[in-house]
Each structure stands twice: as C-alpha cells, then as structure tokens.
Amino acid sequence: MSTEQDHQDRDGRMPSDTPQVLPPPAHRYERSLTMLRRAERVIPLGSQTFSKSRTQFPLGASPLFMERACGCEVWDVDGNAYVDFICSLGAITLGHGHEEVRKAVCRQVERGVLFSLASPLEHEVAELIVQEVPCAEMVRFGKNGSDATAGAIRLARAWTGRDHVAVCGYHGWQDWYIGSTARHRGVPQATRALTHRFGYNDIDSLHALLQRYPGELAAVIMEPVSFEEPRDGFLHAVRELCDREGIVLIFDEVVTGFRLAPGTAQALYGVTPDLATIGKGLGNGFPISAVVGRADMMRLMEEVFFSFTMGGEAVSLAAAKTVLEVARRENLYGHFLTIGCHLKKGVQTLIRQAGLQEVLSLQGHPSWTLLQFADTQAGSALELKTLYMQECLRRGILTFGVHFLMQAHEMEHVQKLLQVYEEVFDILKHALASGNIAQYLHCKPLEPLFKVRS
C-alpha cells in the first residue's frame, strides 16, 4: 500500500506529469469500519445483500454504510457526501425521498399497510402495468425480483409439463437459477441439472440446448438486454425458436422494466414474450415486483401456488402507482436518454483521451451502463477496478463501475462524474505505466464474486 511519498522523484518532489493520488483515507471511513465489526457479529458479511457488502467495495478505501439520501445524493455514516450512480442497485428511478412518492406512502400508512383482504391498489396498479407493458394481460405481485422469476419459471413448467430451463443473464438467488452459477453451494445437484446457460447474441448456443434436450425445455428466460445490445435479429430468432418448440419465452425485466423505455425493453425492441418479470424501479425503492403475461397462461396461477403474506402490501403498491404515473407524465425515459447519452459519449471520449481503450470499455443502454476492466501486465482487472473505485469514492462518486440513472440526476451531476473520471483515468494511466497497479492501492484488491452477464 502506498502514499503520495511513494510516487515522489529522487529530489522529494512530485513529477509535474504525475496526477494527484489522494493520501490514504486514515479516518474517512472510520465509522464504517467500526460498524462493520459490529455488524459482522450478528449478520454474515455485515450486509443483507452481496452487492452492498465488502465483497463489492474495497475494505478500508470505501464507505460500507449509508445514513441518509435525498434526490441523487447520499451520505455515509462518516458524513461523506456522494452523487449516487448505483441507485440502490437500479431500484431508484425517480430519486431518493421523491416528494410525490413520499406523500403517497405517508397517506397509505395512515390508511393501512397490510390488510386481511385484497386492497383496491392491487388491481389499480395492475391496470396501469397492463396499459404499459405489451405482453401484460394479467399481473401477480411479489416483493423482489427473485420472487417474480421463480414464479414465472414455476408457471412455465406447469404450462408445458416440462422441467428443463434455459437461462441468459442474472435471475435471482433462488435454487432453480443460482444453481447454474459458481455460487451454487446448498443447491441440490438434481435441481442444478435442470438449468442450462446459453450466450447472449449467440443463437447457436440456444440451438445446441434444444438439440441436447429435445422436447424438454419448459422456458427460455433471459434479460432482453443488459450491457450488450441485441444484434442480427437475435431476440426475434429466440421468439421464433420458442414458438416452434412450444417453449415459454420469459423476459426478465427486473432491471430494464420502467427504465429503458415506455413499455419496457420488449416494446423498445419489438419482441413480445409470453411472460415477463418486473421489479426494482417499479417502487422507487419500495419492495415490489410482478409476474406479467398472457391471460391464458397467467390464469393458471389460480392453481400454481404463488402466494405469500406480503404479496399485496399496500404501501409499496402506493409507491408503484405513483412511479407509473410520474413516469408517464414527465417523460422519464426521455430524460434518461438525454443525460445517459451525454454520460456515455463523455466517458468514451475520456477513455480514448487517456489511451485506456485496451483496458477500459463502457457498455450498455444509456440508462444503465457499466465500465468493464481488463487484465493487464501491470495488474489484474480487479486491481484496476479497485484503484478506480478507491479514487472515485474519495472524490464523491458512488459507483462500482455501474451508472444507473434516476430522474433526480441532472446534467450537472453527469458533468461532475466526467470531471472525476478525467482525474481518475489519468491516475489509472500512470498506474499502468508504472507496471505495478498495486502500489497505488490503499487496500487489498477486490476478489471475484461471480460473473452472470457477459
């Protein structure tokens, strides 16, 4: 681990062309580190979510606990302020503490949170979703994305009478999917054997699964887009294959729903699945998700068991109703596209100017982009990413390479991101030129979790 002194010349002066690497944050994250020790006594990893834990944030060079949030700004427990480009893993679409959502939620709390019978909000929000999403003729609500994807898979298996599933992307924590990843401890082999991965924009890999399991695939579930745009009619080809083979096509739009475009990604790309799953930004931070789809298929949920106490919780439904109304009224998606295109163009320009094209790339739709890091002779991709995060976080940008957008982001926030990136990319350039990225780190490098998107 290094300090500024490590990079001084032999006369004790900083070389004029060396960027300013901020000194080790001795006390910047002191309360976070103290809280982590306390939290880990009662919570595995000290966090409820892998992606919010020390597995994704460099220990000692990043915040680990947030205390408050407003608009697109957040404050950690040490009082450090950040512009938030993680957006609660994409769950915030309007902004933290959005006024209309806050008022709707407060009104609903006064009326009741969870009733002993169904709430009218259930069909009111379902009607709004049916108006918006092409495949949606009926709706069933859950609380998180994994609820929805697991429910859709169970429904597809019931509809087809088949057991095997083809997956492409990330689809949640439950056994049927996570057994296909490196994080499969505790998942029975019999369950793991039923889920098979295929490649995005690789229709041949799906053809191969059909040949290997003829007549056995109940569903193809996929993210219609993540950090790679569909090419060469890929989504249409998947739709045609599913139609030909009697397979239920499920679009996992837990991330893309109500973020990319009116009607979600299926409307943007003109391909309608049989079922879709939505969540995250639907509630602007309140826990709600849904399975939506063809009425004939969805009516089978009168027999397929997809039922839980919190499924009709009214506060989150009130939040979702407000989000859908605001998104329609205020051209949310146009806002995302405008500032997202500026962000994407600006970051790509800075990568070229710093000469980092071989080690950095930016991928994804303007409303949801991600920096990808490559291994180098000077250090691993994770060492490079750790240095990037270390310096971005010190400068008040909350990210781990992702750029989710919310309505509260304005052009000034994108400009701040680009200003920080100009400084940080210069540091990365010098670290690579030094031949040893590790000497620039104030912490241990990140370790791999598991990769779910190509």
C-alpha angles and dihedrals in degrees: 000000000000146000132202089274091066089064099048121115122245092273091057094254128121111247109250094238095050114103119232110266105195115237121258111292096242096174104006094100099024096124092045091055092046091050091048091058090050095044095049090061089067106017126052106244087359091264138078093225129053091216092056095047138087087274088076102029122061108250111242094011100065143044116262102184130046122207106186144355138198127179106325095334127093135183126212124219090266091059097253115146126220141179102239116230094159091066092198091304091311096310095115112075103156103030142278110292094005107194099229093045091047092052093046091050093048091050091050093048088058091050096044142291105217123013132199089237134035118293122231086234089073095067094033092059092039089055091052091051092048089053091051110037119065098217095040114107095140134018138208120187131223134170104245139012095264090058090055098045092046090049092049092051092049090050092049091051091050092048095050102030088228131120111203123092133196116212135192118179133002118321108171143271104297124114099253091063110021089057087072092061135069088261093071101122110138094021114119115244089233089061094044090053091064098060123074130183127223131183127260113247087010107108090169090065089057091047088054091055091050090053092047094048105028112190092355104095113102096179147008107210119185145152102250088217136357121153095336125061118231112262137198095008092303097155092046090050091052090050091051093049092051092049092050095048099039092245123151110241113214123187112205101215096163087123102025097044112107091358110075104039145331106292091022127259093313089064092044093054098033098236119123118205126203092241135010136191123216134180140118105072093030089087101031089235099332113114111258137127136164146206110219133177153104113356095229091054096040092052087067085073085079083076104023107082109242102143136125139160096253097044093105099035103157104212093062090045089054089052092048092050090054093047092053092048094048093046091054096043100044104039093245093175094052088054091051091049095049098049093032093056090049090050094047095047092045095050093047090050091051091049090054094045091052091047092237099131092117094056106026131051133166119219138176145054113314091253092055119025133162135201112229120206126207132208115258139185088254093057146316127297089252092054089051091047091048091054090047092051093044092056097039093051091049088055096050103262116127109208143113091207096297125113111199113171132217133189090254091064111099131185090266090062091051089049090053090051091051092047091052091045091053089058096040095046088053089055091049090050092054093044090054091047090052090061092229119076092176093070089066094055125100091195144027114289120257119268124224119267103184134294118240103162127053 
